[in-house]
């Protein structure tokens, strides 16, 4: 089996009418184009009735990505859509992590990463919240070690232009 793996992570932002079914329509369009959405976040904007959707996917071809953007923009509920350049925007996510660590390991983690302690259980089980780039969260998880992670949840990327 020959499977092509795309390596370039792309972030799309779309402003749309806040109506039932719009998220599903956009998701179906992406699925029909055979893209795998990495993350999707939706939130209200300061304008009543308008929502902001940020989705990330991996695609190396600018032409294919532009085609998807044009099709998203054609949807009657979509006000605008565009790709955000990683150098001209901030890409962040939040991670909640429940893990096991002795005092020394926890101290080492706290010296390298900025996080909030949400809960501490049985002196060596912590639940923390950290935010930052996906790489920062990936590095944090790696430094904890797979065998010490009890549970985790990640928000998915959200983006904002500079």
C-alpha positions in Angstrom: 0.0 0.0 0.0 1.4 3.4 -1.0 0.3 6.1 1.6 1.4 9.7 1.1 2.2 11.5 4.3 1.8 15.2 4.3 4.3 17.1 6.5 3.3 20.8 6.2 0.9 21.8 9.0 -1.5 24.5 7.8 -3.9 26.7 9.8 -7.2 27.9 8.2 -9.4 30.5 9.9 -13.0 31.1 8.8 -15.6 33.5 10.0 -19.1 32.2 9.6 -22.7 32.7 10.6 -23.4 31.0 14.0 -26.0 28.6 12.8 -26.7 24.9 13.4 -25.0 22.6 10.8 -22.3 24.9 9.6 -19.5 23.0 11.4 -20.8 19.8 9.8 -20.9 21.3 6.3 -17.3 22.5 6.6 -16.2 19.1 8.1 -17.9 17.3 5.2 -16.2 19.4 2.6 -12.8 18.7 4.2 -13.6 15.0 4.4 -14.7 14.9 0.7 -11.3 16.3 -0.2 -9.7 13.4 1.7 -8.0 15.6 4.3 -7.5 14.6 7.9 -8.2 17.5 10.2 -5.7 17.7 13.0 -7.5 20.1 15.2 -10.6 22.2 15.0 -11.7 25.0 17.4 -14.8 27.2 17.2 -15.6 30.2 19.3 -17.9 33.2 19.2 -16.6 36.5 18.0 -17.3 40.0 19.3 -19.9 40.3 16.6 -23.2 38.8 17.6 -24.1 35.8 15.3 -20.6 35.3 13.9 -18.3 32.5 14.9 -14.6 31.9 14.2 -13.4 28.5 13.2 -9.8 27.5 13.2 -8.8 24.2 11.7 -5.4 22.7 11.1 -4.5 20.0 8.7 -1.4 18.7 6.9 -1.0 19.5 3.2 2.1 20.2 1.2 0.4 21.5 -1.9 -0.5 25.2 -2.0 -2.8 24.5 -4.9 -4.9 21.9 -3.1 -5.1 24.1 0.0 -6.2 27.1 -2.0 -8.9 25.0 -3.7 -10.3 24.0 -0.3 -10.2 27.6 0.9 -12.1 28.7 -2.2 -14.8 26.0 -1.7 -15.2 27.0 2.0 -15.6 30.7 1.0 -18.4 29.7 -1.5 -20.5 28.4 1.3 -23.4 30.8 2.0 -22.8 30.8 5.7 -19.1 31.7 5.4 -18.2 35.3 5.5 -14.4 34.9 4.9 -11.7 32.2 5.1 -8.0 32.3 4.7 -4.8 30.5 5.6 -2.7 32.0 8.4 1.1 32.2 7.9 2.9 30.7 10.9 5.4 33.6 10.9 2.6 36.2 10.9 0.4 34.7 13.5 0.4 33.0 16.9 -0.5 29.3 17.1 -1.3 28.1 20.6 -3.0 25.3 22.5 -3.7 24.3 26.0 -2.8 20.9 27.5 -4.2 19.3 30.7 -2.0 16.5 31.9 -2.3 14.1 34.8 1.0 12.4 35.6 3.1 10.8 38.2 6.4 12.4 39.3 8.6 12.3 42.3 9.7 15.6 43.9 13.0 15.9 42.0 11.4 15.2 38.6 8.6 17.6 39.3 11.1 20.3 40.3 13.0 19.7 37.1 9.8 20.0 35.0 8.8 23.3 36.8 12.3 24.8 36.0 11.8 24.1 32.3 8.1 24.7 31.7 5.6 27.3 32.9 2.4 25.6 34.0 -0.4 25.9 36.6 -0.9 23.1 39.2 -4.6 22.3 39.2 -4.5 19.4 41.6 -2.0 17.3 43.6 -3.0 13.8 44.7 -1.1 11.3 46.9 2.1 13.5 46.9 3.3 12.3 43.5 0.3 12.6 41.2 -0.2 16.0 39.6 -2.8 17.6 37.2 -1.3 20.6 35.5 -2.3 23.0 32.8 0.1 24.5 30.3 -0.3 26.5 27.2 2.0 27.3 24.3 3.0 26.0 21.0 2.3 22.4 20.1 6.0 21.7 20.3 6.2 23.0 23.8 3.4 20.7 24.9 4.9 17.8 22.9 8.3 18.4 24.6 6.6 18.6 28.0 4.9 15.2 27.5 8.2 13.7 26.3 10.0 15.0 29.3 7.4 13.4 31.6 7.7 10.1 29.9 4.9 7.9 28.5 5.0 5.5 31.4 4.3 8.4 33.9 1.4 10.0 32.0 -1.9 8.9 33.5 -4.3 11.0 31.3 -4.2 14.1 29.1 -6.4 16.4 27.1 -5.4 18.9 24.5 -7.5 21.8 23.2 -6.4 21.9 19.6 -4.8 24.9 18.1 -6.2 28.4 18.1 -4.6 31.1 16.1 -4.5 34.9 15.9 -2.8 37.1 13.4 -0.2 39.6 14.6 
